[in-house]
Amino acid sequence: SDSQFSLQKQTLEEENWSEGAIIMETATSSDGVAGRIRNASLVLVSDNNSTLADIRKAVTMMKNIAVQLEKENQTDKVKDLENSVAELLNLYSDCNHRSSAIQSVANGYQPREQLTDFQKLLDDEFTKLKAAPSSMPQNDHLMRQFREAVWNVHHAGEPMPGDDEEDIVMTSTQCPLLNMTCPLSGKPVTELTEPVRSMDCRHVYEKAVILHYIVNNPNANCPVAGCRGKLQNNKVICDAMLTVEIEEMRSLNKQSNRAEVIEDFTEDVNED
């Protein structure tokens, strides 16, 4: 059930959080402490991304089910699903904040004589991030996608109640991907054969092209204009979230194209 899914994800998240503090503490026992802490944080964030990807997939699945239920006019069940999606997105937000807290603590770590309490550092950073205003605008975006999909079942082409032009523009332009095309091949991200993302700057590239670039440009920066991210073979990967985000972008592009066709058809009918 949805509640069991949320509980399982929350339990896993809390276990990973405690494990993260232990891993970071263990890393301080060896040489090159700061570097080892940062590497440990990258592993932890990568693991957490798998949980985030599972939540995103679940939300997408629930959206598709809600659309089918709306077609059958089962309004109460659609509302129950919307409430469950809201709970999942709260969990999604917490997972994101925890990833950001891990990265922040790792990047700011400096060796000291006293033993570092990583659990307290992580908890304090998480609390600060969660309290920040509009800390997870993407949650609003994902919830709006759910409601818009349901609304379009019976009202395709019509704005949702309370919408204004700014809402529509924000919805159409928000995207978790930092770049829409590979800076080296020029291909749209949605058409890349093997997309990979830098663990440092989060830009996306075609795998074969960026690896060739790194081999021929030792110590190179990211090729995106103005980006200072450092490139390394082992830190340019296809993380769990990347495939989900690209698939969502493909889906949004298809929806946008369908909406344009409907709009053009409506204009032609009005002209006649």
C-alpha positions as CSV (number, residue, x, y, z in Angstrom):
1,S,0.0,0.0,0.0
2,D,1.0,3.7,-0.3
3,S,1.4,4.0,3.5
4,Q,3.6,0.9,3.7
5,F,5.8,2.3,0.8
6,S,6.2,5.6,2.7
7,L,7.1,3.8,5.9
8,Q,9.6,1.6,4.2
9,K,11.3,4.5,2.4
10,Q,11.4,6.6,5.7
11,T,13.0,3.7,7.6
12,L,15.5,3.2,4.8
13,E,16.3,6.9,4.8
14,E,16.8,7.0,8.5
15,E,19.1,4.0,8.4
16,N,21.2,5.6,5.6
17,W,21.4,8.8,7.6
18,S,22.8,7.1,10.6
19,E,25.1,5.0,8.4
20,G,26.3,8.1,6.7
21,A,27.5,9.6,10.0
22,I,29.3,6.4,10.8
23,I,31.0,6.2,7.4
24,M,32.2,9.8,7.6
25,E,33.6,9.2,11.1
26,T,35.4,6.1,9.8
27,A,36.9,8.1,7.0
28,T,38.7,10.4,9.5
29,S,40.9,7.6,10.7
30,S,43.1,7.5,7.6
31,D,45.4,9.8,5.8
32,G,44.1,12.5,3.4
33,V,41.2,13.0,5.8
34,A,39.3,15.8,3.9
35,G,39.6,14.1,0.6
36,R,38.4,10.8,2.0
37,I,35.4,12.6,3.7
38,R,34.4,14.2,0.4
39,N,34.7,10.8,-1.5
40,A,32.6,9.2,1.2
41,S,30.0,11.9,0.8
42,L,29.8,11.2,-2.9
43,V,29.1,7.5,-2.3
44,L,26.4,8.4,0.3
45,V,24.7,10.9,-2.0
46,S,24.8,8.4,-4.9
47,D,23.1,5.8,-2.7
48,N,20.5,8.3,-1.6
49,N,19.8,9.1,-5.2
50,S,18.6,5.6,-5.7
51,T,15.9,6.2,-3.0
52,L,15.0,9.5,-4.7
53,A,14.7,7.8,-8.0
54,D,12.3,5.1,-6.5
55,I,10.1,7.9,-5.0
56,R,10.0,9.7,-8.4
57,K,9.0,6.5,-10.2
58,A,6.3,5.8,-7.6
59,V,4.9,9.3,-8.0
60,T,4.8,8.9,-11.8
61,M,3.1,5.6,-11.4
62,M,0.5,7.0,-9.0
63,K,-0.1,9.9,-11.4
64,N,-0.9,7.4,-14.2
65,I,-3.2,5.5,-12.0
66,A,-5.0,8.7,-11.0
67,V,-5.5,9.7,-14.6
68,Q,-7.2,6.3,-15.2
69,L,-9.4,6.7,-12.1
70,E,-10.3,10.2,-13.2
71,K,-11.4,8.8,-16.6
72,E,-13.7,6.5,-14.6
73,N,-14.9,9.4,-12.5
74,Q,-13.7,7.9,-9.2
75,T,-13.0,11.2,-7.6
76,D,-12.6,10.0,-4.1
77,K,-9.8,7.5,-5.1
78,V,-8.1,10.2,-7.0
79,K,-8.1,12.5,-3.9
80,D,-6.7,9.6,-1.8
81,L,-3.9,9.2,-4.3
82,E,-3.2,12.9,-4.3
83,N,-2.8,12.8,-0.5
84,S,-0.4,9.9,-0.8
85,V,1.6,11.7,-3.4
86,A,1.9,14.7,-1.0
87,E,3.3,12.4,1.7
88,L,5.8,10.9,-0.7
89,L,6.9,14.3,-1.8
90,N,7.5,15.3,1.8
91,L,9.8,12.3,2.1
92,Y,11.4,13.2,-1.2
93,S,12.1,16.6,0.2
94,D,13.7,15.2,3.3
95,C,15.9,12.9,1.2
96,N,17.1,15.8,-0.9
97,H,17.9,17.9,2.2
98,R,19.9,15.0,3.7
99,S,21.9,14.7,0.5
100,S,22.6,18.4,0.6
101,A,23.5,18.3,4.2
102,I,26.0,15.4,3.6
103,Q,27.7,17.4,0.8
104,S,27.8,20.6,2.8
105,V,29.3,19.0,5.9
106,A,31.9,17.1,3.7
107,N,32.9,20.1,1.7
108,G,33.3,22.3,4.8
109,Y,35.2,19.7,6.9
110,Q,38.6,20.6,8.2
111,P,40.6,18.1,10.4
112,R,40.8,19.1,14.1
113,E,42.4,17.6,17.2
114,Q,39.0,17.0,18.8
115,L,36.8,14.2,17.6
116,T,34.2,15.5,15.1
117,D,30.6,14.8,15.9
118,F,29.3,14.1,12.4
119,Q,25.8,13.1,13.5
120,K,25.3,16.6,15.1
121,L,26.8,18.4,12.1
122,L,24.5,16.5,9.8
123,D,21.4,17.1,11.9
124,D,22.1,20.8,12.3
125,E,22.7,21.3,8.6
126,F,19.6,19.3,7.7
127,T,17.5,21.4,10.1
128,K,18.9,24.6,8.6
129,L,18.2,23.5,5.0
130,K,14.7,22.3,5.8
131,A,13.9,25.7,7.5
132,A,15.0,27.7,4.4
133,P,12.0,29.3,2.6
134,S,11.1,27.6,-0.7
135,S,13.8,25.0,-0.1
136,M,12.2,22.5,-2.4
137,P,10.3,24.3,-5.3
138,Q,10.6,21.0,-7.3
139,N,8.0,19.4,-4.9
140,D,5.5,22.1,-6.0
141,H,6.4,21.3,-9.6
142,L,5.9,17.6,-9.2
143,M,2.6,18.0,-7.3
144,R,1.4,20.4,-10.0
145,Q,2.2,17.8,-12.7
146,F,0.0,15.3,-10.9
147,R,-2.9,17.7,-10.6
148,E,-2.5,19.0,-14.1
149,A,-2.5,15.4,-15.5
150,V,-5.8,14.7,-13.7
151,W,-7.3,18.0,-14.7
152,N,-6.5,17.4,-18.4
153,V,-8.6,14.3,-18.5
154,H,-11.8,16.3,-18.7
155,H,-10.4,19.8,-19.3
156,A,-7.5,19.5,-21.9
157,G,-6.4,22.9,-23.1
158,E,-8.1,24.8,-20.3
159,P,-6.1,26.4,-17.5
160,M,-6.6,25.0,-14.0
161,P,-8.6,27.0,-11.5
162,G,-6.5,29.8,-10.0
163,D,-3.8,29.6,-12.7
164,D,-2.3,32.8,-14.0
165,E,0.3,33.2,-16.8
166,E,3.2,33.1,-14.3
167,D,2.1,29.7,-13.0
168,I,2.0,28.3,-16.5
169,V,5.4,29.7,-17.4
170,M,7.0,28.4,-14.2
171,T,5.5,24.9,-14.8
172,S,6.8,24.7,-18.3
173,T,10.3,25.9,-17.6
174,Q,11.1,24.1,-14.3
175,C,13.4,21.2,-14.9
176,P,16.0,19.4,-12.6
177,L,18.4,19.0,-15.6
178,L,21.0,21.8,-15.6
179,N,21.6,21.7,-19.4
180,M,19.3,20.7,-22.2
181,T,22.0,19.8,-24.7
182,C,25.4,18.1,-24.4
183,P,28.0,20.9,-24.6
184,L,30.3,18.8,-26.8
185,S,28.1,16.9,-29.1
186,G,25.3,19.5,-29.3
187,K,22.6,16.7,-29.0
188,P,19.5,17.3,-26.8
189,V,19.9,15.5,-23.5
190,T,16.8,13.5,-24.3
191,E,18.5,12.0,-27.4
192,L,21.8,11.0,-25.8
193,T,22.8,7.4,-26.4
194,E,24.6,7.1,-23.0
195,P,23.9,10.1,-20.8
196,V,26.2,10.7,-17.9
197,R,26.4,13.5,-15.3
198,S,29.3,15.1,-13.5
199,M,29.2,14.4,-9.7
200,D,30.8,17.7,-9.2
201,C,28.9,20.3,-11.2
202,R,25.8,18.2,-12.2
203,H,26.0,18.9,-16.0
204,V,25.0,16.2,-18.4
205,Y,27.0,14.9,-21.4
206,E,27.2,12.1,-23.9
207,K,29.4,9.4,-22.3
208,A,31.8,8.6,-25.1
209,V,32.3,12.2,-26.0
210,I,33.0,13.5,-22.5
211,L,35.4,10.6,-21.7
212,H,37.3,11.3,-24.9
213,Y,37.4,15.0,-23.9
214,I,38.8,14.1,-20.4
215,V,41.5,11.8,-21.9
216,N,42.7,14.6,-24.2
217,N,42.4,17.4,-21.6
218,P,43.9,16.3,-18.3
219,N,42.7,18.3,-15.3
220,A,40.0,19.8,-17.6
221,N,37.0,21.8,-16.4
222,C,33.5,21.2,-17.4
223,P,33.0,22.3,-21.1
224,V,29.8,24.2,-20.2
225,A,30.5,27.9,-20.6
226,G,31.3,29.5,-17.2
227,C,31.4,26.3,-15.3
228,R,34.4,25.6,-13.1
229,G,33.6,22.0,-12.3
230,K,36.5,19.6,-12.4
231,L,36.2,16.5,-14.6
232,Q,37.4,13.0,-13.6
233,N,36.7,9.7,-15.3
234,N,35.3,8.1,-12.1
235,K,33.1,11.1,-11.3
236,V,31.2,11.3,-14.6
237,I,28.5,8.7,-14.2
238,C,24.9,7.8,-15.0
239,D,23.4,8.2,-11.6
240,A,20.0,6.7,-10.6
241,M,18.2,10.1,-10.8
242,L,19.5,11.0,-14.3
243,T,17.6,8.3,-16.2
244,V,14.4,9.2,-14.3
245,E,14.8,12.9,-15.0
246,I,15.5,12.4,-18.7
247,E,12.5,10.1,-19.1
248,E,10.3,12.8,-17.3
249,M,11.7,15.4,-19.7
250,R,10.8,13.2,-22.7
251,S,7.3,12.8,-21.3
252,L,6.9,16.5,-20.7
253,N,8.1,17.2,-24.3
254,K,5.4,14.8,-25.7
255,Q,2.7,16.5,-23.6
256,S,3.8,19.9,-24.7
257,N,3.7,18.8,-28.4
258,R,0.2,17.4,-27.9
259,A,-0.9,20.6,-26.3
260,E,0.4,22.6,-29.2
261,V,-1.4,20.4,-31.7
262,I,-4.7,20.8,-29.8
263,E,-4.2,24.6,-29.7
264,D,-3.4,24.8,-33.4
265,F,-6.4,22.7,-34.2
266,T,-8.7,24.9,-32.0
267,E,-7.4,28.0,-33.8
268,D,-8.1,26.5,-37.2
269,V,-11.6,25.6,-36.2
270,N,-12.2,29.1,-34.9
271,E,-10.9,30.6,-38.1
272,D,-13.3,28.5,-40.1
